[in-house]
Amino acid sequence: MTDLGGFQDHVARVDLSEGSVGYESVDDEDARKYIGARGLGVKYVFDQGPDVDPLGEDNLLAFMNGPLTGTQVTMSGRIAICTKSPLTGTVTDSHHGGWSGARLKWAGFDGLLFEGRADEPVYAFVEDGEVTLHDASDLWGKGVHDTMEALEERHEGAYGKNLSTMAIGEGGENEVKFACIMNEDDRASGRGGTGCVMGNKNLKAVVVKSTTKMQKPADPETFKKGHQQAMQLIQESEVTGPNEGGLSLYGTNVLMNATEEMSGLPARNGKYTSTSDARDDGWGADDFDSERVSGENVRENILVDEPTCHSCPVACKKEVEVDVMHKGEELNVRTESYEYESAWALGPNSGHTERDDIALMLQRCNDHGIDTIDAGNTMAMAMEMTEEGKLDGLGDGIEWGDTEEMVEMLTKIATRETELADHLAEGPNHLAEEFDAHENSLAVKGQSMAAYDPRCMKGMGIGYATSNRGGCHLRGYTPAAEILGIPEKVDPYAWEGKGELCATFQDMHAISDSFDICKFNAFAEGVEEYVLQYNGMTGLDVGEEELMQAGERVYNLERYYNNLNGFDGEDDSLPERFLPDEPGSIPGQGASEGEVCELEPMKEEYYEHRGWVDGVVPDEKLDELDIEVGPGTGVSAGSGAAAPSDD
């Protein structure tokens, strides 16, 4: 057990096969070493066994909050969902905001651990430190929004007052490999197929009912000092300042125009480095212009509300409403949230910039419970494959920028309605293998990359390659430095130093994900504020170096998990169109003219900084970080590159 402040010291272990619920304390040593949320969740997943089948009964699905979740700490409404990914075969954690993480803490839990598989659909109801299982047969087949409505009525609660629900739609039920888990605020644990695992377990939803019961800090004076410093920095930041900063005014989509201008916005499945570069090459009409889907355009024309998450003054969520024609019918669509990466994947990267059609696609993805980034990327991949004749025999394929068919395809993917949709539902690695289409994929370790072109932002190249959960911009967000100048401006086109920069960001984000607080804190706060608030809440007395080592420990535990599943440096790769001297290499255009991503020297720098051997955590590093689980990798830092041990 642990007596650290910020913890409820209460975890539910739910055996869905048996229909039983048990309760356990949090191991104190693990709480101190792995912090909480992501770190502690990955430790639970590791202890379940790295060699489990992602879609087997033994795979663990862990809903975890951290010691700062649901407190007065700014932006502390996050929850981590940890499991072994059916999309990538790696360990994964996927986070969402809103109020569900805070409510789980207020309901008396640090985590919910689901294992096994129910014989029939069920949902879990959480209240006052107890978990009960209920029949969900009548909810199976419903979209996320109808499911939410039914559960709100059934439990006589109110979203935004005392109730939260985390649910899957048809995508999870049909085991779409990039299915996600949605909450009532249209916040998604979107990446890695967490919804696929939930559907495989016949778990339709987790409902949490609780009034506000914020925990008090163990050391009020230290906490107050850290909280005041953090609030001042957030309010003064040009990025996070409430009602003034770019993130507050335009949401994440503030980046659309910025990346377009620097030719860092992949377009048409990454063949171009911006929409203007595509037009200059003669592809696309004059209206193929990313400005049409930018945060500025959205705010001016279709924004209707700016709801916020627990304890957040920034309000980055942008709720939109549009009237759009689809198949001859005028539809009124109101949805959250018009995010940068989602708008890019479903828009410019798929060959169009129809703002209102993207809003409809976002609503479909949210209701079906499928990841917007992988959905958009997978359709873009299929568009390029259609153009090259690789999908002949599977109907008409899907044409560039065909927004009407994209909307329909999202439903077909979620329900696996057609043969083509069934293939797309398996994700980019399946498409690459099945149709000899590796050169058409923008995925790393089976997960699609996001809206940051590694020919322009070199740090993002090493970030995608070394991400422990597959292609991801949120493991180590180097665009903070490369675009926004946080903590200091670095040249986005230079590769030197990016290995170390990326590793530092990765460790920092492992800390914030384990607290669990929003990464946007890091646009204003630093390690000093993290230490003060963490120590103040828990009663610990850790220093900056010790806290950074905890982040490094979390990142190495994840890498160790992947090593035991056979991943090594060969898997730390990028799509060949971004690389030099490859048959499919496509150098950048416009402001990124002639640029490629110098991955190999960055990997060398990165591995040296990490102390890894060809992407493998050596036993000496495990000892240094006091990671005492599993058999070790069998690799020594003093030896040459070696594959993980099979023992």
C-alpha positions in Angstrom: 0.0 0.0 0.0 1.0 3.6 -0.4 0.3 6.6 1.9 1.5 9.2 -0.7 -0.8 12.2 -1.1 -2.7 12.3 -4.3 -3.4 8.6 -4.3 -6.6 6.8 -3.2 -4.6 3.6 -2.7 -7.5 1.8 -4.3 -7.4 -0.2 -7.6 -10.1 -2.5 -8.9 -9.1 -5.6 -10.7 -12.0 -6.8 -12.9 -12.0 -10.3 -14.3 -14.5 -10.1 -17.1 -14.4 -13.8 -17.8 -15.5 -14.6 -14.3 -17.7 -11.5 -13.8 -15.8 -10.8 -10.6 -14.3 -7.6 -9.0 -11.4 -7.5 -6.5 -9.7 -4.6 -4.9 -6.1 -4.0 -4.1 -3.7 -1.3 -2.8 -1.1 0.5 -4.9 2.4 -0.9 -4.3 4.3 1.9 -2.6 7.6 1.3 -4.4 5.9 1.3 -7.8 4.1 4.5 -7.0 7.4 6.2 -6.1 9.3 4.8 -9.1 6.7 5.1 -11.8 4.7 8.1 -10.5 1.2 7.0 -11.6 -1.1 7.0 -14.7 1.1 6.2 -17.7 4.1 5.0 -15.7 2.1 2.9 -13.2 -0.3 1.7 -15.9 2.6 0.4 -18.1 4.0 -1.3 -15.0 0.7 -3.2 -14.5 0.7 -4.1 -18.2 4.3 -5.3 -18.0 3.5 -7.4 -15.0 0.7 -9.1 -16.9 3.4 -10.4 -19.3 4.9 -8.7 -22.4 4.2 -11.8 -24.6 0.4 -11.7 -24.3 -1.8 -11.6 -27.4 -3.2 -8.1 -27.7 -6.6 -9.7 -28.5 -6.3 -12.5 -26.0 -8.0 -12.7 -22.6 -4.7 -12.2 -20.8 -4.1 -8.7 -22.2 -4.7 -6.1 -19.5 -6.7 -2.9 -20.2 -5.8 -0.4 -17.5 -7.7 2.9 -16.9 -5.3 4.9 -14.8 -5.2 8.4 -13.2 -2.2 10.0 -11.5 -1.4 11.7 -8.2 -2.2 15.1 -9.7 -5.4 14.1 -11.6 -8.5 15.7 -10.4 -6.7 18.2 -8.2 -6.3 22.0 -8.3 -3.3 21.5 -10.6 -3.9 23.3 -13.9 -5.1 21.0 -16.7 -5.3 17.9 -14.4 -8.3 16.2 -16.0 -6.4 13.5 -17.9 -6.7 9.7 -17.8 -4.3 7.1 -19.3 -5.5 3.9 -20.8 -2.7 1.4 -21.1 -2.6 -2.0 -22.8 -0.7 -4.0 -25.5 -1.7 -2.5 -28.9 -3.4 -4.7 -31.5 -2.3 -2.1 -34.1 1.4 -2.2 -33.4 2.2 -5.1 -31.0 3.9 -2.6 -28.7 2.9 -1.4 -25.3 0.7 1.7 -25.7 -1.0 4.3 -23.5 -3.6 6.7 -24.9 -4.9 9.7 -22.9 -8.0 11.8 -23.0 -9.2 14.9 -21.3 -12.5 16.2 -20.1 -13.7 15.1 -16.7 -13.6 11.3 -16.7 -10.1 11.0 -15.2 -11.0 13.5 -12.4 -14.3 11.7 -11.7 -12.6 8.3 -11.5 -10.3 9.8 -8.8 -13.2 11.4 -7.0 -15.1 8.1 -7.1 -12.2 6.6 -5.0 -9.9 4.9 -7.6 -6.4 5.2 -8.8 -7.1 2.7 -11.5 -9.4 0.0 -13.1 -7.7 -3.1 -14.4 -9.8 -5.2 -16.9 -8.7 -8.7 -17.9 -10.4 -11.7 -19.4 -13.4 -11.5 -21.8 -17.1 -11.3 -20.9 -19.4 -13.9 -22.5 -21.9 -11.2 -23.4 -21.6 -7.4 -23.6 -21.3 -5.6 -20.3 -20.5 -2.2 -18.9 -18.8 -1.2 -15.6 -20.4 1.2 -13.2 -18.2 3.0 -10.7 -19.4 4.8 -7.6 -18.2 5.3 -4.0 -15.2 3.0 -4.3 -17.1 0.1 -5.8 -17.3 -1.4 -9.3 -20.3 -3.4 -10.6 -20.9 -5.1 -13.9 -24.1 -4.7 -15.9 -25.7 -6.1 -19.0 -24.9 -4.0 -22.1 -26.6 -6.2 -24.7 -29.1 -3.5 -25.6 -26.2 -1.0 -26.1 -24.2 -3.2 -28.4 -24.4 -1.9 -32.0 -25.1 1.6 -30.9 -22.8 4.6 -31.7 -21.0 6.4 -28.9 -23.5 9.2 -28.6 -26.6 7.1 -28.3 -24.7 4.9 -25.8 -23.9 8.0 -23.7 -27.5 9.2 -23.8 -28.9 5.8 -22.7 -26.4 5.5 -19.8 -27.0 9.0 -18.6 -30.7 8.3 -18.4 -30.2 4.9 -16.8 -28.1 6.1 -14.0 -30.0 9.3 -13.3 -26.9 11.5 -13.6 -25.9 14.5 -15.7 -22.8 14.9 -17.8 -21.0 18.0 -16.7 -22.4 17.6 -13.2 -21.8 14.2 -11.6 -21.4 11.6 -14.4 -18.8 10.6 -16.9 -18.8 7.7 -19.4 -16.0 6.2 -21.5 -17.4 4.0 -24.3 -16.7 2.4 -27.6 -18.8 2.6 -30.8 -19.1 0.2 -33.7 -15.4 0.5 -34.4 -14.4 -1.1 -31.1 -17.1 -3.7 -31.3 -15.9 -4.8 -34.7 -12.2 -4.7 -33.5 -11.0 -2.1 -35.9 -7.3 -2.0 -35.1 -7.4 1.8 -34.6 -10.6 2.0 -32.7 -10.7 4.4 -29.8 -12.4 5.0 -26.5 -14.5 8.2 -26.3 -16.0 10.1 -23.4 -19.0 12.3 -23.1 -17.0 15.4 -24.1 -15.9 13.8 -27.4 -12.5 13.4 -25.9 -10.7 10.4 -27.3 -8.1 7.9 -26.1 -7.5 7.7 -29.8 -4.2 6.0 -30.6 -3.1 2.4 -30.5 -6.4 0.6 -30.7 -7.5 0.8 -27.1 -11.1 0.7 -28.2 -10.3 -2.5 -30.2 -9.1 -4.2 -27.0 -12.2 -3.0 -25.1 -14.4 -4.4 -27.8 -12.6 -7.7 -27.8 -13.3 -7.9 -24.1 -17.1 -7.3 -24.7 -16.8 -4.2 -22.5 -19.0 -1.5 -24.0 -18.5 1.3 -21.5 -17.2 2.4 -18.1 -19.6 4.8 -16.3 -18.3 6.8 -13.4 -20.6 8.7 -11.0 -19.2 11.1 -8.4 -19.5 14.6 -7.0 -16.4 16.8 -6.8 -14.1 15.5 -4.1 -10.7 17.1 -4.7 -7.8 15.7 -2.7 -5.9 18.1 -0.5 -2.1 18.4 -0.8 0.1 16.7 1.7 2.4 19.7 1.9 0.1 22.8 1.3 2.8 25.4 1.4 5.0 23.7 -1.3 1.9 23.0 -3.4 0.7 26.6 -3.2 4.1 27.9 -4.3 4.2 25.6 -7.3 0.6 26.2 -8.2 1.0 29.9 -8.1 4.2 29.8 -10.2 2.5 27.5 -12.7 -0.6 29.7 -13.0 1.4 32.8 -13.6 3.5 31.2 -16.3 0.4 29.8 -18.0 -1.4 33.2 -17.9 1.7 35.0 -19.3 2.5 32.6 -22.1 1.8 33.6 -25.7 0.7 30.0 -26.3 -1.5 29.2 -23.3 -2.6 32.6 -22.0 -6.4 32.5 -21.5 -8.4 34.3 -24.2 -5.1 35.6 -25.7 -2.7 32.8 -26.4 -2.7 31.0 -29.7 -3.8 27.7 -28.2 -6.6 29.4 -26.3 -7.9 31.3 -29.3 -7.6 28.7 -32.0 -7.0 25.4 -30.3 -4.4 23.0 -31.6 -5.4 24.1 -35.1 -3.4 27.3 -34.6 -0.6 25.3 -36.2 -2.2 24.7 -39.6 -1.1 28.1 -41.1 2.3 28.0 -39.4 3.3 24.5 -40.7 2.0 25.4 -44.2 4.1 28.5 -44.3 7.3 26.6 -43.4 6.5 23.7 -45.8 6.1 21.3 -42.8 2.5 20.2 -43.5 2.5 16.8 -45.4 -0.1 16.9 -48.2 -1.5 14.2 -50.4 -0.1 11.3 -48.3 3.1 13.1 -47.7 4.1 13.5 -51.4 4.2 17.3 -50.8 5.3 19.4 -47.9 2.4 21.8 -48.0 -0.8 22.4 -50.0 0.9 25.4 -51.8 3.8 23.1 -52.8 1.2 20.8 -54.4 -0.5 23.6 -56.3 2.9 24.9 -57.5 3.5 21.4 -58.9 0.2 21.5 -60.7 -1.7 19.2 -58.4 -5.0 20.4 -57.0 -7.3 23.3 -57.8 -6.8 26.8 -56.4 -9.1 25.9 -53.5 -6.7 23.1 -52.3 -5.5 25.5 -49.6 -4.9 24.6 -45.9 -5.9 28.1 -44.8 -9.5 27.0 -45.4 -9.3 24.5 -42.6 -7.1 26.5 -40.2 -7.9 27.5 -36.7 -8.3 31.1 -37.7 -10.9 30.2 -40.4 -12.7 27.8 -38.0 -12.9 30.5 -35.3 -14.2 33.1 -37.7 -16.8 31.0 -39.4 -18.1 27.9 -37.6 -17.0 28.1 -33.9 -20.0 27.9 -31.5 -18.5 27.0 -28.2 -15.2 26.6 -26.3 -15.8 24.1 -23.5 -13.0 23.2 -21.2 -11.6 20.2 -19.2 -11.2 20.0 -15.4 -9.2 22.8 -13.9 -8.2 24.3 -17.3 -8.2 28.1 -18.0 -6.9 27.6 -21.6 -10.1 26.1 -23.2 -8.4 24.8 -26.3 -11.4 22.7 -27.4 -13.2 24.2 -30.3 -16.8 23.1 -30.8 -18.2 23.7 -34.3 -21.5 23.6 -36.1 -22.0 23.3 -39.8 -24.7 22.6 -42.3 -23.4 20.3 -44.9 -24.8 18.4 -47.9 -24.2 14.7 -48.0 -25.7 12.4 -50.6 -28.3 15.0 -51.5 -29.3 15.6 -47.8 -28.6 18.7 -45.8 -27.1 17.7 -42.4 -26.7 19.9 -39.4 -23.6 18.8 -37.5 -22.3 20.0 -34.2 -19.1 18.4 -32.9 -16.0 18.6 -30.8 -13.2 19.1 -31.6 -11.7 20.6 -34.8 -8.1 19.5 -33.9 -5.1 20.2 -36.0 -3.9 16.6 -36.5 -7.5 15.4 -37.2 -8.2 18.2 -39.7 -4.9 17.5 -41.5 -5.4 13.7 -41.7 -9.0 14.0 -43.0 -8.2 17.0 -45.1 -4.9 18.1 -46.8 -3.3 14.7 -46.4 -6.3 13.2 -48.1 -6.3 15.7 -51.0 -8.9 18.2 -50.1 -9.5 21.2 -47.8 -13.3 21.2 -47.5 -13.8 22.6 -44.0 -17.4 21.7 -43.3 -17.0 18.2 -44.7 -14.2 17.6 -42.3 -16.5 18.5 -39.4 -18.9 15.8 -40.6 -16.0 13.3 -40.8 -15.0 14.2 -37.2 -18.5 13.6 -36.0 -18.6 10.2 -37.7 -15.2 9.2 -36.3 -16.3 10.3 -32.8 -19.6 8.4 -33.0 -18.1 5.2 -34.4 -15.2 5.4 -32.1 -12.3 5.4 -34.5 -9.0 7.3 -34.4 -9.1 10.4 -36.7 -5.4 10.3 -37.4 -5.2 6.7 -38.5 -8.5 6.8 -40.3 -7.4 9.8 -42.4 -4.0 8.4 -43.0 -5.3 5.0 -44.0 -7.7 6.5 -46.4 -5.0 8.7 -47.9 -2.8 5.6 -48.3 -5.7 3.8 -50.1 -6.2 6.9 -52.4 -2.6 6.6 -53.5 -2.9 2.9 -53.9 -6.1 3.4 -56.0 -4.2 5.8 -58.2 -1.4 3.2 -58.7 -3.8 0.4 -59.4 -3.0 -1.6 -56.3 -6.6 -1.9 -55.2 -8.0 -3.1 -58.5 -10.6 -5.8 -57.8 -11.8 -4.1 -54.7 -14.5 -2.0 -56.2 -13.5 1.5 -57.3 -11.1 2.1 -54.5 -11.3 5.6 -53.2 -10.3 8.7 -55.1 -8.3 11.7 -53.9 -10.4 14.3 -52.1 -13.7 12.4 -52.6 -15.3 13.7 -49.4 -18.6 12.0 -49.9 -17.0 8.6 -50.2 -14.7 9.4 -47.3 -17.7 10.0 -45.0 -19.3 6.7 -46.2 -16.0 4.9 -45.8 -15.7 5.8 -42.2 -18.9 4.0 -41.5 -17.9 1.1 -43.7 -14.6 0.8 -41.8 -16.3 0.9 -38.4 -18.7 -1.9 -39.5 -16.2 -3.7 -41.8 -19.1 -3.5 -44.4 -17.0 -4.1 -47.6 -13.9 -6.1 -48.5 -12.0 -2.8 -49.0 -13.2 -1.4 -45.7 -12.3 -4.6 -43.9 -8.7 -4.3 -45.2 -8.6 -0.6 -44.1 -9.8 -1.5 -40.7 -6.7 -3.6 -40.2 -4.5 -0.6 -40.4 -1.5 0.5 -42.6 0.8 -2.4 -41.9 -1.8 -4.8 -43.1 -2.3 -2.8 -46.3 1.4 -2.6 -46.9 1.9 -6.4 -46.5 -1.3 -7.5 -48.3 -0.9 -5.3 -51.3 2.9 -4.8 -51.5 2.3 -1.2 -50.6 5.1 -0.4 -48.1 6.1 2.7 -50.0 2.5 4.1 -49.7 2.5 3.9 -45.9 3.2 6.8 -43.6 3.3 4.5 -40.5 6.0 3.7 -38.0 5.7 0.4 -36.2 2.2 0.2 -37.7 0.8 3.5 -36.4 0.4 6.4 -38.7 2.4 9.6 -38.1 0.8 13.0 -37.5 0.8 16.4 -39.1 4.5 17.3 -38.8 6.7 16.7 -41.8 10.1 15.2 -40.8 11.7 16.7 -43.9 11.1 20.1 -42.2 11.1 19.3 -38.5 14.0 16.9 -38.1 13.3 16.4 -34.4 9.9 15.0 -35.3 11.7 12.5 -37.5 13.7 11.0 -34.7 10.6 11.3 -32.5 8.4 9.3 -34.8 11.1 6.7 -35.3 11.8 6.1 -31.6 8.3 6.5 -30.2 7.5 3.5 -28.0 3.9 3.3 -29.2 4.5 3.7 -33.0 4.4 6.9 -35.1 3.4 9.6 -32.7 4.0 13.3 -32.2 3.1 13.2 -28.4 5.9 11.0 -27.1 8.4 13.8 -27.6 6.9 17.0 -28.9 10.0 18.7 -30.5 7.8 21.1 -32.5 7.6 23.0 -29.2 11.2 24.1 -29.8 11.2 23.9 -33.6 8.1 26.0 -34.2 7.2 27.7 -30.9 10.6 28.3 -29.5 9.9 26.5 -26.2 12.0 26.3 -24.1 14.2 27.9 -26.8 14.1 28.2 -30.5 16.0 25.6 -32.6 16.5 25.4 -36.3 13.8 22.9 -37.5 15.9 22.0 -40.6 19.0 21.1 -38.6 19.4 17.5 -37.4 22.4 18.0 -35.1 21.3 17.9 -31.4 17.8 16.6 -32.2 18.5 13.1 -30.7 19.2 14.6 -27.3 16.4 17.1 -27.6 13.9 14.4 -28.5 15.0 12.2 -25.6 14.6 15.1 -23.1 11.1 15.9 -24.4 10.2 12.1 -24.2 11.2 12.0 -20.6 9.4 15.2 -19.7 6.2 13.9 -21.3 6.5 10.6 -19.6 6.4 12.6 -16.3 3.4 14.7 -17.3 1.5 11.7 -18.6 2.2 9.9 -15.3 1.0 12.8 -13.2 -1.6 12.8 -15.4 -1.8 16.4 -16.6 -2.1 17.9 -20.1 1.1 18.3 -22.1 0.1 21.8 -22.9 1.3 22.7 -19.4 4.8 22.2 -20.8 4.3 25.2 -23.1 4.6 27.4 -20.0 5.8 25.3 -17.1 9.2 23.6 -16.5 10.6 20.9 -14.3 10.7 23.3 -11.3 7.0 23.8 -11.3 6.5 20.0 -11.8 8.6 19.2 -8.8 6.9 21.7 -6.5 3.4 20.6 -7.4 4.3 16.9 -7.2 6.1 17.2 -3.9 3.3 19.4 -2.5 0.6 16.9 -3.4 2.4 13.7 -2.5 4.5 14.9 0.4 7.7 13.6 -1.2 10.9 15.6 -1.4 12.3 14.7 -4.9 14.6 17.0 -6.8 14.6 17.9 -10.5 17.2 15.3 -11.4 15.3 12.6 -9.5 12.0 13.4 -11.2 13.7 13.5 -14.7 15.1 10.1 -13.9 11.6 8.8 -13.1 10.5 10.0 -16.6 13.6 8.2 -18.1 12.7 5.1 -16.1 9.1 5.1 -17.6 10.4 5.5 -21.1 13.0 2.7 -20.7 10.4 0.3 -19.1 8.3 0.8 -22.2 11.2 0.2 -24.5 12.2 -2.8 -22.5 8.7 -4.2 -22.9 9.0 -3.7 -26.7 12.4 -5.3 -26.8 11.0 -8.4 -25.2 8.5 -8.5 -28.0 11.3 -8.4 -30.6 11.5 -4.7 -31.4 15.0 -3.2 -31.8 16.8 -0.5 -33.8 15.6 -1.8 -37.2 12.1 -0.9 -36.2 13.1 2.7 -35.4 12.5 3.7 -39.0 10.6 6.2 -41.2 8.7 5.9 -44.4 11.2 5.9 -47.2 9.8 9.0 -48.9 11.3 11.1 -46.1 14.7 9.5 -46.2 17.8 10.2 -48.3 19.1 7.6 -50.9 16.0 5.5 -50.9 14.2 4.5 -54.1 11.0 6.2 -53.0 12.7 9.3 -51.5 10.8 12.5 -52.2 12.7 15.6 -51.0 10.8 18.6 -49.7 9.6 21.5 -51.7 9.0 25.2 -51.1 10.5 26.4 -47.9 11.8 22.8 -47.4 13.2 22.6 -50.9 15.5 19.6 -51.2 15.2 18.6 -47.6 15.1 15.0 -46.4 15.3 13.5 -42.9 18.8 12.5 -41.8 17.5 9.7 -39.6 20.6 7.5 -39.2 22.9 10.1 -37.6 20.1 11.2 -35.4 19.5 7.6 -34.3 23.2 7.3 -33.5 23.1 10.5 -31.4 19.9 9.4 -29.7 21.1 5.9 -28.8 24.3 7.3 -27.4 22.4 9.7 -25.2 20.0 7.0 -24.1 22.7 4.4 -23.5 20.9 1.9 -25.7 22.5 -0.7 -28.1 20.8 -0.6 -31.5 17.5 0.3 -30.0 17.7 -2.2 -27.1 17.9 -1.3 -23.4 21.1 -3.0 -22.1 21.1 -4.7 -18.8 23.4 -2.0 -17.3 20.7 0.6 -18.1 18.0 -1.5 -16.5 20.2 -1.7 -13.4 21.0 2.0 -13.4 17.3 2.9 -13.5 16.4 0.2 -10.9 14.1 -1.6 -13.3 13.8 -5.0 -11.7 11.2 -6.8 -13.8 11.6 -9.5 -16.4 14.7 -11.5 -17.5 16.7 -8.5 -18.9 17.3 -8.1 -22.6 20.6 -10.1 -22.7 22.3 -7.1 -24.2 25.3 -5.4 -22.7 26.4 -1.8 -23.5 29.9 -3.1 -23.9 28.9 -5.5 -26.7 27.9 -5.0 -30.2 24.3 -4.8 -31.3 22.3 -7.9 -30.3 18.8 -9.1 -30.5 16.8 -9.5 -27.3 17.1 -12.8 -25.5 14.5 -15.5 -26.1 14.9 -16.8 -22.6 
